Amino acid sequence: MGQTILTAGFFVLLTVAVINAYIMIGDYDQAYYEDEALETATGLASTLMSEISTKKFDGNIGSDPNTYYYTNQFDVTLGPSTAERNLISPWPDQVPYKSTTSYNDIDDYNGYIRNANSTTMSGYQLTVTVYYVTKSSPDVSTSSRQTIKRVNIRVIQSQYLPNGTTFSKIFSY
């Protein structure tokens, strides 16, 4: 009788230990995949930001670097023209990314959405917002045309990065 109680107690302790081990392994795997998702999101956002960096500050700016443009000469609205928008179909943009050849300036990316996958994880969505800011308030959108634009790229991955993360860069003319 005493040995039966000891054996039963041992099996209860063993079961609890095994369950805790599985929980720890599950927590480790979750943390590992969240880190992997964040690292991949950083790479994807960096690639898209590099693409945006190759574009002109504004669509109304010519190619002569010696010509200065005033803010009242910049585009009134931010975002692609209808023709540019129609070139990116289906929406959101998918590999091969049509934005690389269809957009010619930074603010064309305002409202842009890109779906992306990595070799280890799929289901990333990158959303871009572009807005004018002032030198004194680089985090606050302003409705007036300025020589400074802020680009935010928000990246989500539904399973491991559901709240997303945002990457930002300031561009100036």
N, C-alpha and C positions, 0 to 999 in steps of 0.2 A: 504494500500500500504506500509506504513512504517513497519507494523508488519510483512508483507510478506518478506521484505528485511531483517529484523532482524532474522526471522525464517530461511531464506535461509543461512544467514551468520552463524547462530548457527550450522546448519547442516554441513556447510563447515568446521568450526572449529572442530566439533565433528568427522567428517570423517578424518581430518588430525591427530587428537589426537589418534584415533583408529589405523590408519596406523602406526604412530610412535610407539604405544604400541606393535604392532605385530613385527615391526622391532627390537625393544629392546628385546622382548622375543626371537626372532630368533637369535640375536647376543648372548644372554645369553646362549641359547641352544648350539650354535656352540662352544662357549668357554668352556662350561661344557664338551661336548663330546671330544674336543681337549685335555682337561686336563685328562679326563678318558683314552683316547688313549695313552697319554704319560705315565701315571701311569702304565697302563697295559704293555706297551712296556718295561718299566723299569723292571717290574717283569719277563717278558719273557726273556729279555736279561740276567738278574741276574741268572735265572734258567739255561740257556744255559752256561753261564760263569762258574757256579758251576760245571756243568757236565764236561766242558773242564778242569777245575782245578783238577779233579780226575785222569786225564791221565798222563802218563809219559812225561817228557820233550821232549824226542826224541825216535823214534822207535828202534834205535840201542842200547839204554841203557838197560842193564840187570836189574834184580831185586835185585842184591846185593847192598845195600846202601853204602858199604865200597869201592866199585870200582869206580875210577874216570875215566871219559871218556874225551878225548880231542876233541876240536871242529872238527878236521879233521875226527873224527869217527862218527859224526852226519850225518843224511840223507842229501844227496846232494840236493834233491828237496823237496819242501814243498807241502803237500797234501797227500791224501790217495793213497795207492797202488791200482792197478787195481782190485785186489781181494777185497780189502776193499770197494772200490767205487761200485763194482758190488753188494755188500751186501745191499746197500742202494738203494732200488728200490721200488716204483717209486721215481723219483727225481722231485721236492724237497721232503725232508723227512717229513713224516706226522705221527701223533699219531697212534700207539705207536712208538716213535722215535727209529729207528734202530741204530743211531749213538752211543747210550749208550753201546751197546754190540759189534758193528762192528769196532769202532775206538779204538786204543790203545795208541795213543800219541797226543800231542797238535796240531802238524802241520797237522794231518789228517783232521782237520777242515778247512784248507785253501780252500776256494771256496765252502764251505758247505752252503746249503740253506735249511731253515726249514720254513714250513707253520704252523701257529698256530692260534688258536681262544681262546677267553676268554668266560666266561659265559655272558658277556654283549656286546661284540663286536667281529666280525670276520674279517678275511682278513689280518692278520699280516704276514709279511715275514721278516725273519731274515737271513742276509747274513754275513758270517764270512770271514775275511781275517787274515792270520797269516804271519808274516815276521820277519826276524832277524833285530835287532837294536843294536846299541852300547850304552854303558853307557853314553857317552858324547852327543849322539843324539837319545834319546829314541822315538822321533816322526818320524825319518827318516829311511826308509827301506835301508838295506845294502845287497849287493849280497853275501857277505862272511859269512860263518857260524860263529855264535857267541854263547855265553852262555846266551844270552838274546833274547827272542821272544816277540813280541807284538801281541796281539789278539784284533781285532776290530770287534764288532758286530753292524751292521747297521740294524735298525728296521724301517719298513715303514708300514703304514696302509693307503690304497689308499684314503679313504674319509676324515679322520681326522688328519692324520700324513703323508701327501703325500711327503713332503720333507725329512722325516725320521729323525732319531736321531742316533748317534753313541755312543757306550759304549766301553771303552778300558781297557785293563789290561796288565801289564808287567809280564812275567814269566821268571825266571832265573834258571839256572842249578847250 
